[in-house]
Amino acid sequence: MNAALHDLSRLRENRRITWIGVLANVVLTTAKIAGGKLTGSVSLVADGVHSLSDLVTDVITLVGVSLAARPADEDHPYGHGRFETLSSILIAAALVGVGLLLAREAGAALIAGQGSYPGGTMVVLATVSIVVKELLYWATIKVARRTRSTALVANAWHHRSDALSSVAVLLGGAAGLAGLPYGDSVAGIVVGLMIVLAGAKIGREAACELLEQSVEEAIMKRIRSALDVHAQVRSWHKLRTRRVGREIFADVHVLVDPHMTVTEAHAIADRLEHDIRDAVDDPINVSIHLEPFDENVSSLP
């Protein structure tokens, strides 16, 4: 499969799983908010708003992966992968904002002494939400890992945070059935704080990518190994890496025998690029700068 067809297949796969999430979130948002209003459950309404924020981030993800899939052009020679990073940041901001709002409202209800006994309806809705959102998490994260989509990873964790928040709602409902009137408000606070933490984690990772932090050490180790094992590489230095969306960009200075012909040195560079691509699972663009090796000059990686 050539690169264009691969990118098109990746885009279709990302869109498909995101649209499934959209449909699920429409149903869950409606059911939770309506159920929360009918039963007087603060935490169930909060969980419904969380599902609504999931719906919003699904739309952000759809836009982000579509823009990121556009090929490199004159204005964007490194491609459009940063659109996925931007999508992740927007998702993180939405999570933190929603989480703080829900925790504040639930806290206000608790301080005001507004106890409630939502009943079995709340327990049923929370259980359904847990099952559906956990299945969506695993389905989305599987596609995200296969297509190397950072925006989809963020969206998968949004599904997981929704499932975890529904666990808190379930516990609050169980407390109400046991005769504890403030369990629902406590659950609402827990839900809000969990959402904030999930958003902070996603935002931190997206910020590291935006600030061009080097790729994770496990990948760096594979690149170094590919450089070290090549018999005709005398030494290397100035290895730099960064992520642009799902792709990695790497450049390195490689020292070779100064008496080689240009053709021979170019063949070594081609071999190294091929070996590094084979060593790294993610799509990677490698730039190799060839230098003559001087035995009288110490050159360390």
Secondary structure, 3 states (H helix, E strand, C coil): CCHHHHHHHHHHHHHHHHHHHHHHHHHHHHHHHHHHHHHCCHHHHHHHHHHHHHHHHHHHHHHHHHHHCCCCCCCCCCCCCHHHHHHHHHHHHHHHHHHHHHHHHHHHHHHCCCCCCCCHHHHHHHHHHHHHHHHHHHHHHHHHHHHCCHHHHHHHHHHHHHHHHHHHHHHHHHHHHCCCCCHHHHHHHHHHHHHHHHHHHHHHHHHHHHCCCCCCHHHHHHHHHHHHCCCCCCEEEEEEEEEECCEEEEEEEEEECCCCCHHHHHHHHHHHHHHHHHHCCCCEEEEEEEEECCCCCCCCC
